[in-house]
Amino acid sequence: MTAVPGLSLLAILLLGPTSACDSTIGPATSLPGFEAQLESLRQKLHIPGMSAAIAKDGRVVWSRGFGFADSEGQRAASDTTSYHMASLTKTMGSTILMQLVEAGRVGLDDPVSRFGIQLASPGVITVRHLLTHTSEGTPGAQFRYNGDRFGLLDAVVSSASGSSFGALSVEQIIGRLELRHTAPNPDAPAFALSGLDAQAFRRNLAQGYNSDGKSRLAYPGYFGMAAGMVSSVLDLARFSIAIDSGAFLRPETWNQVFTPQVSVSGGTLPHALGWFVRQERGVTLQWHYGFWIGNSSLLIRVPSRKLTFVVMANNDMLSRNTSLGEGNLLSSPLAKAFVGAFVTGTAPLPAK
């Protein structure tokens, strides 16, 4: 679990001098081969710094950093480097909202107007429609990913609970799991809820860069259910492990969360309650991605194997030029590398 800015010599030796920088050679058959693919993709996508982790059977079995969290300062990326989660925040938002559903304070089919949300529509827009990105056009008819509309759920949480998403996430997720590198956006007022020292937290935060990886960017100041949480790959792996163990919600509620939405015409949509869900050769994959100014991220869960992959970067190139927002997970070359190696492939993972 060390921070390694470049490709390891071991990976180069195992893959050979040409394949180590070629991400088109097919699925990796070993963990060093997978590491080499990730480093090759990092360089190809002009990502200054990136961190990744894999969890299996309730523990993190592999994690490392690639490149630099801060290129100018030569600060290496590591598994504890904090990155903006962007839309991965929605998975925590869904968890908090579904706790309120369990408590009977919110109904998924409640009209959002009950919570002061007014949207022009040919039909009644419900909490479920915002949570599943099916609120546009005829409610429930089609999936259209829209982070702005998801963010309106902040009002549902605050109205139903008398507290904010920030306060509830700090209490119910961050504090409960003792996530040391996770907090609301340090540039937002909600960061104060974490009780952390802002200067110390920022020192561990990856510097944001533009898409070519050269120019520094300032992160957005927004924080809410749609985006703005900051975390590390280790912390997000622990969040996923907690889900595997049945934390936060009852089993039947988690089953709801991960059941794909069905449109009013009967078609299965790519999104469930705050998560994307797809089948790959008969294996269920639960996933989400992040894509915003100076950051991008991806989290893939394989619940039948208690397997999770998390990767975060300090520019937007993990998600730019993909169709992740349309539900196409394998449009991401990093998702394709992970699935090919460890889901449909047989590359071994450490037992630790």
CORLIN-V86592 format. One record per residue. N is the residue number from 1. RES is the residue in one small letter. PSI is psi in whole degrees, 0 to 359 (999 if undefined). OMEGA is omega in whole degrees, 0 to 359 (NA if undefined). Layout:
BEGIN
N:RES:PSI:OMEGA ; N:RES:PSI:OMEGA
END
This chain:
BEGIN
1:m:48:182 ; 2:t:163:178 ; 3:a:119:182 ; 4:v:108:184 ; 5:p:323:184 ; 6:g:187:180 ; 7:l:134:181 ; 8:s:147:178 ; 9:l:322:180 ; 10:l:317:180 ; 11:a:321:179 ; 12:i:317:181 ; 13:l:321:181 ; 14:l:325:184 ; 15:l:336:184 ; 16:g:161:188 ; 17:p:334:182 ; 18:t:319:185 ; 19:s:337:182 ; 20:a:336:180 ; 21:c:17:182 ; 22:d:109:183 ; 23:s:5:183 ; 24:t:13:186 ; 25:i:357:181 ; 26:g:178:184 ; 27:p:141:176 ; 28:a:146:180 ; 29:t:4:179 ; 30:s:161:177 ; 31:l:317:175 ; 32:p:324:177 ; 33:g:321:177 ; 34:f:316:176 ; 35:e:317:180 ; 36:a:322:177 ; 37:q:318:179 ; 38:l:316:180 ; 39:e:321:177 ; 40:s:317:179 ; 41:l:321:177 ; 42:r:313:181 ; 43:q:317:181 ; 44:k:324:182 ; 45:l:2:178 ; 46:h:42:177 ; 47:i:119:181 ; 48:p:314:183 ; 49:g:146:186 ; 50:m:145:176 ; 51:s:150:182 ; 52:a:155:178 ; 53:a:152:173 ; 54:i:131:174 ; 55:a:144:180 ; 56:k:130:175 ; 57:d:44:171 ; 58:g:9:177 ; 59:r:154:176 ; 60:v:121:183 ; 61:v:346:179 ; 62:w:140:173 ; 63:s:150:177 ; 64:r:166:175 ; 65:g:155:178 ; 66:f:132:177 ; 67:g:210:189 ; 68:f:131:172 ; 69:a:331:177 ; 70:d:104:185 ; 71:s:318:183 ; 72:e:320:180 ; 73:g:359:181 ; 74:q:38:177 ; 75:r:114:185 ; 76:a:144:172 ; 77:a:142:179 ; 78:s:178:180 ; 79:d:349:177 ; 80:t:0:176 ; 81:t:136:177 ; 82:s:140:178 ; 83:y:156:169 ; 84:h:135:181 ; 85:m:342:187 ; 86:a:232:187 ; 87:s:353:171 ; 88:l:339:175 ; 89:t:330:182 ; 90:k:331:180 ; 91:t:324:174 ; 92:m:322:177 ; 93:g:317:178 ; 94:s:318:180 ; 95:t:313:180 ; 96:i:316:181 ; 97:l:318:181 ; 98:m:336:171 ; 99:q:322:178 ; 100:l:327:174 ; 101:v:314:178 ; 102:e:323:182 ; 103:a:355:179 ; 104:g:12:181 ; 105:r:340:179 ; 106:v:141:171 ; 107:g:136:181 ; 108:l:332:181 ; 109:d:16:172 ; 110:d:137:173 ; 111:p:139:181 ; 112:v:341:177 ; 113:s:334:177 ; 114:r:334:183 ; 115:f:18:176 ; 116:g:12:181 ; 117:i:119:182 ; 118:q:118:179 ; 119:l:133:176 ; 120:a:133:183 ; 121:s:150:175 ; 122:p:354:179 ; 123:g:187:180 ; 124:v:121:178 ; 125:i:128:182 ; 126:t:171:175 ; 127:v:317:179 ; 128:r:320:182 ; 129:h:319:177 ; 130:l:321:183 ; 131:l:332:183 ; 132:t:6:181 ; 133:h:43:179 ; 134:t:29:185 ; 135:s:349:185 ; 136:e:147:187 ; 137:g:215:174 ; 138:t:119:184 ; 139:p:130:179 ; 140:g:358:185 ; 141:a:327:185 ; 142:q:154:176 ; 143:f:127:174 ; 144:r:107:184 ; 145:y:126:183 ; 146:n:100:181 ; 147:g:326:180 ; 148:d:317:180 ; 149:r:322:176 ; 150:f:321:181 ; 151:g:340:177 ; 152:l:343:179 ; 153:l:344:173 ; 154:d:318:182 ; 155:a:327:177 ; 156:v:313:181 ; 157:v:312:183 ; 158:s:321:180 ; 159:s:319:184 ; 160:a:331:187 ; 161:s:339:187 ; 162:g:11:178 ; 163:s:173:182 ; 164:s:161:174 ; 165:f:319:180 ; 166:g:311:181 ; 167:a:317:181 ; 168:l:322:180 ; 169:s:323:176 ; 170:v:319:182 ; 171:e:311:191 ; 172:q:335:183 ; 173:i:299:186 ; 174:i:310:180 ; 175:g:319:182 ; 176:r:321:181 ; 177:l:358:182 ; 178:e:51:180 ; 179:l:112:190 ; 180:r:340:185 ; 181:h:28:182 ; 182:t:134:180 ; 183:a:161:170 ; 184:p:155:179 ; 185:n:122:181 ; 186:p:349:176 ; 187:d:5:180 ; 188:a:151:179 ; 189:p:331:183 ; 190:a:343:180 ; 191:f:327:181 ; 192:a:336:179 ; 193:l:337:183 ; 194:s:335:184 ; 195:g:9:183 ; 196:l:161:175 ; 197:d:119:186 ; 198:a:319:181 ; 199:q:316:179 ; 200:a:321:180 ; 201:f:318:180 ; 202:r:329:180 ; 203:r:335:179 ; 204:n:357:183 ; 205:l:134:176 ; 206:a:141:174 ; 207:q:135:178 ; 208:g:146:180 ; 209:y:163:178 ; 210:n:183:189 ; 211:s:336:178 ; 212:d:0:176 ; 213:g:11:187 ; 214:k:318:185 ; 215:s:136:178 ; 216:r:146:179 ; 217:l:148:172 ; 218:a:138:179 ; 219:y:154:174 ; 220:p:153:180 ; 221:g:0:185 ; 222:y:146:167 ; 223:f:131:177 ; 224:g:192:183 ; 225:m:338:183 ; 226:a:332:184 ; 227:a:168:172 ; 228:g:349:174 ; 229:m:149:178 ; 230:v:139:182 ; 231:s:178:174 ; 232:s:165:179 ; 233:v:326:178 ; 234:l:317:180 ; 235:d:319:179 ; 236:l:326:175 ; 237:a:320:179 ; 238:r:324:174 ; 239:f:315:179 ; 240:s:321:177 ; 241:i:319:179 ; 242:a:321:176 ; 243:i:317:178 ; 244:d:327:182 ; 245:s:359:178 ; 246:g:19:179 ; 247:a:162:171 ; 248:f:315:187 ; 249:l:160:176 ; 250:r:155:182 ; 251:p:319:181 ; 252:e:332:177 ; 253:t:317:176 ; 254:w:324:178 ; 255:n:320:175 ; 256:q:313:183 ; 257:v:321:187 ; 258:f:16:175 ; 259:t:119:182 ; 260:p:143:179 ; 261:q:144:175 ; 262:v:131:182 ; 263:s:167:180 ; 264:v:341:178 ; 265:s:1:176 ; 266:g:2:180 ; 267:g:143:178 ; 268:t:128:182 ; 269:l:163:185 ; 270:p:357:187 ; 271:h:145:175 ; 272:a:222:183 ; 273:l:79:180 ; 274:g:0:179 ; 275:w:150:166 ; 276:f:149:177 ; 277:v:136:176 ; 278:r:163:175 ; 279:q:137:176 ; 280:e:106:183 ; 281:r:45:176 ; 282:g:2:180 ; 283:v:129:179 ; 284:t:130:176 ; 285:l:127:176 ; 286:q:128:190 ; 287:w:166:171 ; 288:h:165:181 ; 289:y:163:175 ; 290:g:145:184 ; 291:f:105:179 ; 292:w:194:185 ; 293:i:114:175 ; 294:g:15:180 ; 295:n:156:175 ; 296:s:160:186 ; 297:s:165:179 ; 298:l:135:175 ; 299:l:125:179 ; 300:i:127:176 ; 301:r:140:175 ; 302:v:86:192 ; 303:p:326:182 ; 304:s:340:180 ; 305:r:5:184 ; 306:k:52:186 ; 307:l:135:180 ; 308:t:140:173 ; 309:f:131:177 ; 310:v:134:174 ; 311:v:138:181 ; 312:m:148:184 ; 313:a:160:182 ; 314:n:27:156 ; 315:n:184:190 ; 316:d:11:191 ; 317:m:352:171 ; 318:l:333:187 ; 319:s:336:178 ; 320:r:148:179 ; 321:n:27:172 ; 322:t:173:173 ; 323:s:40:178 ; 324:l:322:181 ; 325:g:346:176 ; 326:e:1:179 ; 327:g:10:182 ; 328:n:86:184 ; 329:l:317:186 ; 330:l:6:169 ; 331:s:346:174 ; 332:s:122:179 ; 333:p:332:178 ; 334:l:322:174 ; 335:a:318:180 ; 336:k:320:179 ; 337:a:316:180 ; 338:f:311:182 ; 339:v:317:181 ; 340:g:325:182 ; 341:a:316:194 ; 342:f:350:179 ; 343:v:299:176 ; 344:t:344:178 ; 345:g:184:185 ; 346:t:25:178 ; 347:a:131:182 ; 348:p:152:175 ; 349:l:153:176 ; 350:p:149:182 ; 351:a:351:185 ; 352:k:999:NA
END
